[in-house]
Amino acid sequence: MQIKIRKKKVINALESGSLSDLAFLLIIFFIVIAVFNVNMGFLLDLPKKNSSKIVNTQDIIRVAIEADAQITCDEETVTIEKLQDLVTERLKLRPNMTLYLLIDPEVEYQAVVDIIDVIRLMKVENFSFKMKGT
């Protein structure tokens, strides 16, 4: 009875090099793809330097956030729901309305985010904000 001896197939170094290159490229590809799934956040279209835009004062709705997260709209204290109603009404009358948000530096970050979320949901196209005292 004869025993068959199998020879191990020797892998050529040149053939295995391309596999490692391919694996490296796939790893890079998946790392780059993972970055594209990140939430883009609040995108702002900032004006160009030294440009000015003339806005009619009747087209501006002034909203202020005080240090205690109290919201005032045109000198009247309102809730965030009431603000949403006021802005929606104003947008119907004046589609080119600009919302001007004045933020107290001591206000909590989440209060500002909540107001900006409401502004984004209402699709206000012209939006400006400023910190008090700057």
QUILIN-V249607 format. One record per residue. N is the residue number from 1. SS is DSSP state (H for helix, E for strand, - for the rest). PHI is phi in degrees with one decimal (999 if undefined). PSI is psi in whole degrees, 0 to 359 (NA if undefined). Layout:
((N/SS/PHI/PSI) (N/SS/PHI/PSI))
//
This chain:
((1/-/999/126) (2/-/-100.1/139) (3/-/-98.9/128) (4/-/-84.3/128) (5/-/-100.8/122) (6/-/-93.4/136) (7/-/-88.3/137) (8/-/-74.6/136) (9/-/-75.8/125) (10/-/-87.8/128) (11/-/-86.8/127) (12/-/-70.8/137) (13/H/-61.2/329) (14/H/-70.2/325) (15/H/-71.7/324) (16/H/-76.5/338) (17/H/-64.5/322) (18/H/-70.2/331) (19/H/-68.0/320) (20/H/-68.6/325) (21/H/-63.2/317) (22/H/-63.7/316) (23/H/-62.3/318) (24/H/-62.0/315) (25/H/-64.8/323) (26/H/-66.1/320) (27/H/-62.1/314) (28/H/-61.0/318) (29/H/-58.0/312) (30/H/-70.7/330) (31/H/-66.7/318) (32/H/-67.1/319) (33/H/-62.8/321) (34/H/-61.5/330) (35/H/-69.4/329) (36/-/-72.1/346) (37/-/-86.1/3) (38/-/-74.6/140) (39/-/-63.7/134) (40/-/-77.3/340) (41/-/79.5/204) (42/-/-95.0/110) (43/-/-88.8/134) (44/-/-116.8/136) (45/-/-97.4/96) (46/-/-79.6/145) (47/-/-71.3/159) (48/-/-73.4/155) (49/-/-62.2/141) (50/-/63.4/22) (51/-/-102.8/151) (52/-/-132.8/152) (53/-/-131.0/129) (54/-/-90.5/125) (55/-/-122.1/133) (56/-/-66.1/135) (57/H/-63.6/335) (58/H/-75.4/346) (59/H/-92.8/7) (60/E/-107.8/130) (61/E/-111.3/121) (62/E/-96.8/123) (63/E/-123.4/134) (64/E/-125.6/142) (65/E/-113.5/119) (66/-/-84.4/173) (67/-/-61.7/330) (68/-/-91.0/19) (69/-/66.8/20) (70/-/-79.3/135) (71/E/-104.9/130) (72/E/-120.5/138) (73/E/-125.7/115) (74/-/50.7/52) (75/-/68.5/13) (76/E/-120.0/131) (77/E/-73.8/129) (78/E/-137.3/163) (79/-/-90.0/171) (80/H/-67.5/328) (81/H/-68.9/318) (82/H/-65.0/321) (83/H/-60.4/318) (84/H/-61.1/318) (85/H/-65.4/316) (86/H/-62.3/316) (87/H/-68.3/321) (88/H/-62.5/317) (89/H/-62.8/316) (90/H/-65.9/324) (91/H/-66.0/327) (92/H/-66.5/320) (93/H/-76.1/320) (94/-/-133.2/93) (95/-/-63.5/338) (96/-/-93.5/21) (97/-/-60.3/144) (98/E/-111.1/129) (99/E/-97.6/122) (100/E/-108.3/115) (101/E/-106.7/121) (102/E/-107.0/119) (103/E/-110.6/129) (104/-/-75.0/136) (105/-/-63.8/341) (106/-/-90.9/356) (107/-/-71.5/150) (108/-/-67.5/145) (109/H/-59.2/320) (110/H/-63.2/326) (111/H/-64.4/321) (112/H/-66.8/317) (113/H/-62.1/320) (114/H/-61.6/317) (115/H/-66.9/317) (116/H/-64.2/324) (117/H/-61.1/316) (118/H/-62.9/319) (119/H/-63.3/318) (120/H/-66.6/320) (121/H/-63.6/328) (122/-/-82.8/357) (123/-/59.1/45) (124/-/-73.5/121) (125/-/-83.6/324) (126/E/-105.2/113) (127/E/-137.7/132) (128/E/-137.6/144) (129/E/-141.2/156) (130/E/-151.5/146) (131/E/-85.1/141) (132/-/-64.5/139) (133/-/87.2/3) (134/-/-109.5/NA))
//
